[in-house]
Amino acid sequence: MAPTTTRHDVRRITAQFHIHGDFVDAQPYGSGHINDTYCAVFDQGAARVRYIVQRINHNIFKNPLGLMENVSRICRHSQAALRESGAPDATRRAMTLIPARDGQDWLVDAENNVWRTYIFVEGARGYDVIENTGQAFQAARSFGAFQKLLVDLPGGRLVETIPNFHNTTARFAAFQKSLAADSRNRAKDVKAEVEFLLAREKDCSLVVDHIKAGRIPERVTHNDTKLNNVLIDDKTQEGICVIDLDTSMPGSALYDFGDMVRTSTSPSKEDETDLSKVYLQEAYFEALARGYMSSAGGFLNAYEKDLLAFSGKLLTMECGMRFLTDHLDGDAYFKTARPNHNLDRARNQFKLVADIEGKLDGLNKLVAAL
């Protein structure tokens, strides 16, 4: 095998983790754009064993040690709960960290980079584009199972790796601030989009207010519930493991379900400019709701269940609001590939919001029937 040609010395990094065997090679891995991720191969008694090795991007995650404390607690608790339940394949059903030689679940190198190593989950893969309702069901069931494992996570509140990430009240305030500043003189061209949001201001505070009042409990949530963050078994097509835990932190179960609706029910990409192609597919929503309720239905309270369908509208509106805010700010946060790219994304999301609104009664009845 050719020697490794990576931008980091993965051989040196992995030597500082409790990995048995002889280092063979490491190559960049996966489709993520934030952390540096490698698949490292070791020879263990003439068998090739793979590990996932990652450097956390501390430019995005400003508190990487706090992040790793979260990930460590989640992984250890999930593994313990799975073993206690008698699961024969616990290391395939929850991420497993390999400890560093200093006893921590992560490594800080000489350049203050924070590294971690996971057992590689073999015989499964993630899908960047959802292909059928079966995948939607499995993804939702997996995210519900992930939340269920962490209902009784001990040790106090997790660190907020990205403060106010899904605080829609705070997001709306940021939008209003950008609109008032109008630093790029773009407000005059987005009047329809601005009016769309202003007409739905009360929606932004609904879940936040319920959490503050104690009606909706704060839970450990994933906060990035795209299909490609669930590994699906190659043979059985079962969703077996939730990955990419960096945004796991305190939140509402509704944030996770709502983002599944946003990312899995429309047949188009989120920057599609032909808005006739942007709409909610009821069959995919039903698959998500059935999958999620099959694993999460036992611990959700009445308020959470009542707002499941609404959460799809809320999280889609939040994302559109973030795109519009960034457009007003001059495209400072999201990467763009063309003029008005963020505005196209915002319009796309708002079209999906409008379609969800028109179907909300039916979606609520579907959830209630479950």
C-alpha positions as CSV (number, residue, x, y, z in Angstrom):
1,M,0.0,0.0,0.0
2,A,1.3,3.5,-0.9
3,P,2.5,5.6,2.1
4,T,0.1,8.1,3.5
5,T,0.0,11.5,1.8
6,T,-2.1,13.6,4.2
7,R,-1.7,17.1,5.5
8,H,-1.4,15.7,9.1
9,D,1.0,13.1,10.4
10,V,-1.7,10.6,11.3
11,R,0.8,7.9,12.2
12,R,2.3,10.2,14.9
13,I,-1.2,11.1,16.2
14,T,-2.5,7.5,16.4
15,A,0.6,6.4,18.2
16,Q,-0.7,8.5,21.1
17,F,-4.0,6.5,21.3
18,H,-4.5,3.0,22.7
19,I,-4.5,1.3,19.4
20,H,-2.9,-2.2,19.1
21,G,-1.1,-3.3,16.0
22,D,1.0,-1.8,13.3
23,F,0.1,1.4,11.5
24,V,-0.4,0.7,7.7
25,D,-1.9,3.8,6.2
26,A,-4.3,6.8,6.6
27,Q,-6.3,8.7,4.0
28,P,-8.9,11.5,4.1
29,Y,-12.4,10.1,4.6
30,G,-16.0,11.1,4.2
31,S,-17.9,14.1,2.8
32,G,-17.7,16.4,5.9
33,H,-16.4,20.0,5.4
34,I,-15.7,21.1,9.0
35,N,-13.3,18.7,10.7
36,D,-10.3,16.9,9.2
37,T,-11.3,13.2,9.1
38,Y,-9.1,10.3,8.2
39,C,-9.5,6.5,8.0
40,A,-6.5,4.9,9.6
41,V,-5.7,1.3,8.9
42,F,-3.8,-1.0,11.3
43,D,-2.5,-4.5,11.0
44,Q,-3.6,-6.5,14.0
45,G,-2.5,-10.2,13.8
46,A,-2.7,-10.2,10.0
47,A,-6.2,-8.6,10.0
48,R,-6.7,-5.1,8.7
49,V,-8.6,-3.0,11.2
50,R,-9.9,0.6,10.5
51,Y,-10.4,3.6,12.8
52,I,-11.8,7.0,12.3
53,V,-9.3,9.8,13.3
54,Q,-10.5,13.4,13.5
55,R,-9.0,16.8,14.2
56,I,-11.7,19.1,15.5
57,N,-12.0,22.5,13.7
58,H,-11.5,24.9,16.5
59,N,-12.3,27.9,14.2
60,I,-15.9,26.6,14.0
61,F,-16.1,25.0,17.5
62,K,-14.6,27.6,19.8
63,N,-14.6,25.3,22.8
64,P,-13.3,21.9,21.5
65,L,-12.5,20.6,25.0
66,G,-16.1,21.3,26.1
67,L,-17.3,19.6,22.9
68,M,-15.2,16.5,23.6
69,E,-16.5,16.4,27.2
70,N,-20.0,16.2,25.7
71,V,-19.0,13.5,23.1
72,S,-17.2,11.5,25.8
73,R,-20.2,11.5,28.1
74,I,-22.6,10.6,25.3
75,C,-20.5,7.8,24.0
76,R,-19.8,6.2,27.3
77,H,-23.4,6.4,28.5
78,S,-24.8,5.1,25.3
79,Q,-22.4,2.1,25.3
80,A,-23.2,1.4,28.9
81,A,-27.0,1.5,28.2
82,L,-26.7,-0.7,25.2
83,R,-24.6,-3.3,27.1
84,E,-27.1,-3.2,29.9
85,S,-29.9,-3.9,27.5
86,G,-28.1,-6.9,26.2
87,A,-27.3,-5.5,22.7
88,P,-24.8,-7.9,21.2
89,D,-23.4,-5.3,18.8
90,A,-23.1,-2.2,21.0
91,T,-20.0,-0.9,19.2
92,R,-22.0,-0.8,16.0
93,R,-25.0,1.0,17.5
94,A,-23.2,3.9,19.2
95,M,-19.9,5.7,18.6
96,T,-17.0,4.3,20.6
97,L,-14.0,6.5,21.5
98,I,-10.5,5.0,21.7
99,P,-8.8,6.7,24.7
100,A,-5.5,8.4,24.4
101,R,-2.5,7.1,26.3
102,D,-2.8,9.9,28.9
103,G,-6.2,8.5,29.9
104,Q,-8.4,11.2,28.2
105,D,-10.9,10.4,25.5
106,W,-9.1,12.9,23.3
107,L,-5.6,14.2,22.5
108,V,-4.3,17.7,22.5
109,D,-1.2,17.9,20.3
110,A,1.8,20.2,20.4
111,E,0.0,22.7,18.2
112,N,-3.1,22.7,20.5
113,N,-5.2,20.7,18.0
114,V,-7.7,18.4,19.6
115,W,-7.9,14.9,18.1
116,R,-10.1,11.9,18.7
117,T,-10.3,8.3,17.5
118,Y,-13.4,6.2,17.0
119,I,-13.9,2.5,16.3
120,F,-14.8,2.2,12.6
121,V,-18.4,0.9,12.2
122,E,-18.0,-1.7,9.4
123,G,-20.7,-3.0,7.1
124,A,-22.7,0.3,7.1
125,R,-22.6,3.7,5.4
126,G,-24.2,7.0,5.3
127,Y,-26.2,8.4,2.3
128,D,-25.9,12.1,1.3
129,V,-29.2,12.0,-0.6
130,I,-32.3,10.3,0.7
131,E,-33.4,7.6,-1.8
132,N,-36.7,6.2,-0.4
133,T,-39.2,6.3,2.5
134,G,-37.5,3.3,4.0
135,Q,-34.4,5.3,4.6
136,A,-36.5,8.2,6.1
137,F,-38.1,5.8,8.5
138,Q,-34.7,4.3,9.6
139,A,-33.1,7.7,10.0
140,A,-35.9,9.0,12.2
141,R,-36.0,5.8,14.2
142,S,-32.3,6.0,14.8
143,F,-32.4,9.6,15.9
144,G,-35.3,8.8,18.3
145,A,-33.3,5.9,19.7
146,F,-30.3,8.2,20.1
147,Q,-32.4,10.6,22.2
148,K,-33.9,7.7,24.2
149,L,-30.5,6.4,25.2
150,L,-29.7,9.9,26.6
151,V,-32.9,10.6,28.5
152,D,-31.2,9.7,31.8
153,L,-27.7,11.0,31.0
154,P,-26.1,11.7,34.4
155,G,-23.6,14.5,35.3
156,G,-25.6,17.7,34.7
157,R,-26.2,19.8,31.7
158,L,-24.0,19.4,28.6
159,V,-21.9,22.2,27.2
160,E,-23.6,24.3,24.5
161,T,-21.1,23.9,21.8
162,I,-22.8,26.5,19.7
163,P,-24.9,28.8,22.1
164,N,-28.4,29.5,21.0
165,F,-28.0,27.3,17.9
166,H,-31.8,26.6,17.5
167,N,-33.0,29.5,19.6
168,T,-35.5,30.9,17.1
169,T,-36.3,33.9,19.2
170,A,-32.6,34.9,19.1
171,R,-32.4,34.1,15.4
172,F,-35.4,36.4,14.7
173,A,-33.7,39.2,16.7
174,A,-30.5,38.7,14.7
175,F,-32.5,39.0,11.5
176,Q,-34.2,42.2,12.6
177,K,-30.8,43.7,13.5
178,S,-29.4,42.9,10.1
179,L,-32.5,44.2,8.4
180,A,-32.2,47.5,10.3
181,A,-28.5,47.9,9.6
182,D,-28.9,46.9,5.9
183,S,-25.1,47.1,5.6
184,R,-25.1,46.0,1.9
185,N,-28.2,48.0,0.8
186,R,-30.1,44.7,0.0
187,A,-33.3,45.2,2.0
188,K,-35.0,46.9,-0.9
189,D,-34.8,43.8,-3.0
190,V,-36.1,41.3,-0.4
191,K,-39.4,43.0,0.7
192,A,-41.5,39.9,0.0
193,E,-39.2,37.7,2.0
194,V,-39.0,40.2,4.9
195,E,-42.8,40.4,5.0
196,F,-43.0,36.6,5.0
197,L,-40.9,36.4,8.2
198,L,-42.5,39.4,9.9
199,A,-45.9,37.8,9.5
200,R,-44.7,34.7,11.3
201,E,-42.8,36.3,14.2
202,K,-45.0,34.7,16.9
203,D,-44.1,31.2,15.5
204,C,-40.5,31.9,16.4
205,S,-41.1,32.1,20.1
206,L,-43.5,29.2,20.5
207,V,-41.1,26.4,21.4
208,V,-38.6,28.7,23.2
209,D,-41.5,29.9,25.4
210,H,-42.7,26.4,26.2
211,I,-39.1,25.4,27.2
212,K,-38.8,28.5,29.5
213,A,-42.2,27.7,31.1
214,G,-41.2,24.0,31.7
215,R,-43.9,22.6,29.5
216,I,-41.3,21.2,27.0
217,P,-38.3,19.6,28.7
218,E,-34.8,20.4,27.7
219,R,-33.2,17.2,26.3
220,V,-29.9,16.0,24.9
221,T,-30.4,16.5,21.1
222,H,-28.2,15.9,18.1
223,N,-29.1,19.2,16.3
224,D,-27.8,18.1,12.8
225,T,-30.3,15.4,11.8
226,K,-29.5,14.9,8.2
227,L,-29.7,11.4,6.7
228,N,-26.0,11.2,6.2
229,N,-25.5,11.3,10.0
230,V,-27.1,7.9,10.3
231,L,-25.2,4.8,9.3
232,I,-27.4,2.3,7.5
233,D,-26.5,-1.4,7.5
234,D,-25.4,-2.6,4.1
235,K,-27.3,-5.9,4.3
236,T,-30.4,-5.2,6.4
237,Q,-30.8,-1.5,5.5
238,E,-31.5,-0.9,9.2
239,G,-30.3,2.4,10.6
240,I,-27.8,1.3,13.2
241,C,-25.7,4.2,14.4
242,V,-26.0,8.0,14.8
243,I,-22.7,9.8,14.0
244,D,-21.2,13.3,14.0
245,L,-22.0,14.2,17.6
246,D,-20.3,17.6,17.6
247,T,-23.5,19.6,17.8
248,S,-25.1,17.3,20.4
249,M,-26.0,19.5,23.3
250,P,-29.1,20.7,25.3
251,G,-32.1,21.4,23.1
252,S,-35.6,20.3,22.3
253,A,-36.5,17.0,20.7
254,L,-38.6,19.1,18.3
255,Y,-35.4,20.7,16.9
256,D,-34.2,17.2,15.8
257,F,-37.5,16.1,14.3
258,G,-38.1,19.4,12.6
259,D,-34.7,19.4,10.9
260,M,-35.4,15.9,9.7
261,V,-38.6,17.2,8.0
262,R,-36.7,20.1,6.5
263,T,-33.9,18.0,5.1
264,S,-35.7,14.9,4.1
265,T,-39.2,15.7,2.7
266,S,-38.6,18.0,-0.2
267,P,-37.5,16.4,-3.5
268,S,-35.2,19.3,-4.4
269,K,-31.9,20.7,-3.1
270,E,-32.1,23.6,-0.7
271,D,-30.8,26.0,-3.3
272,E,-33.1,25.0,-6.1
273,T,-34.4,28.1,-7.9
274,D,-37.4,26.5,-9.6
275,L,-39.7,26.7,-6.6
276,S,-42.3,24.5,-8.3
277,K,-40.0,21.7,-7.4
278,V,-40.0,22.6,-3.7
279,Y,-42.7,21.0,-1.6
280,L,-43.3,18.6,1.3
281,Q,-43.8,15.0,0.2
282,E,-46.4,13.6,2.7
283,A,-45.2,10.0,2.2
284,Y,-41.7,11.0,3.5
285,F,-43.2,13.0,6.4
286,E,-45.3,9.9,7.4
287,A,-42.2,7.7,7.2
288,L,-40.3,10.1,9.5
289,A,-43.1,10.4,11.9
290,R,-43.6,6.6,12.1
291,G,-39.9,6.0,12.5
292,Y,-39.4,8.6,15.1
293,M,-42.5,7.7,17.2
294,S,-41.5,4.0,17.1
295,S,-38.4,4.9,19.2
296,A,-39.2,8.2,20.8
297,G,-42.9,8.0,21.4
298,G,-42.5,6.5,24.9
299,F,-40.6,9.5,26.4
300,L,-42.1,12.5,24.5
301,N,-44.7,14.5,26.5
302,A,-48.0,15.7,25.1
303,Y,-46.7,19.2,24.1
304,E,-43.8,17.6,22.1
305,K,-46.2,15.3,20.3
306,D,-48.7,18.0,19.5
307,L,-45.9,20.2,18.0
308,L,-44.1,17.5,15.9
309,A,-45.6,18.6,12.6
310,F,-45.2,22.3,13.5
311,S,-41.6,21.7,14.2
312,G,-41.0,21.0,10.5
313,K,-42.3,24.4,9.7
314,L,-40.4,26.1,12.5
315,L,-37.0,24.6,11.6
316,T,-37.4,25.2,7.9
317,M,-38.4,28.8,8.7
318,E,-35.4,29.2,11.0
319,C,-33.0,28.0,8.3
320,G,-34.5,30.3,5.7
321,M,-34.2,33.1,8.1
322,R,-30.5,32.4,8.6
323,F,-30.0,32.4,4.9
324,L,-31.8,35.7,4.5
325,T,-29.9,37.3,7.4
326,D,-26.6,36.2,5.8
327,H,-27.7,37.7,2.5
328,L,-28.4,41.0,4.2
329,D,-25.0,40.8,5.9
330,G,-23.2,40.3,2.7
331,D,-22.8,36.5,2.8
332,A,-20.4,36.4,5.7
333,Y,-21.4,33.0,7.1
334,F,-22.6,30.5,4.5
335,K,-20.4,29.7,1.5
336,T,-21.8,30.9,-1.7
337,A,-21.2,29.8,-5.3
338,R,-23.1,32.5,-7.2
339,P,-24.7,36.0,-6.7
340,N,-27.8,35.9,-4.5
341,H,-27.0,32.3,-3.5
342,N,-28.2,32.8,0.0
343,L,-31.3,34.6,-1.2
344,D,-32.1,31.7,-3.4
345,R,-31.7,29.4,-0.4
346,A,-34.0,31.6,1.7
347,R,-36.7,31.6,-1.0
348,N,-36.4,27.9,-1.3
349,Q,-36.9,27.3,2.4
350,F,-39.8,29.8,2.6
351,K,-41.6,28.0,-0.2
352,L,-41.3,24.7,1.8
353,V,-42.6,26.6,4.9
354,A,-45.6,27.7,2.9
355,D,-46.3,24.2,1.6
356,I,-46.0,22.7,5.1
357,E,-48.5,25.4,6.4
358,G,-51.0,24.3,3.7
359,K,-50.7,20.7,4.8
360,L,-50.4,21.2,8.5
361,D,-53.9,20.0,9.5
362,G,-53.3,16.7,7.7
363,L,-49.8,16.2,9.2
364,N,-51.2,16.9,12.7
365,K,-53.9,14.2,12.2
366,L,-51.3,11.8,11.0
367,V,-49.1,12.3,14.0
368,A,-52.2,12.1,16.3
369,A,-53.1,8.8,14.8
370,L,-49.7,7.4,15.8
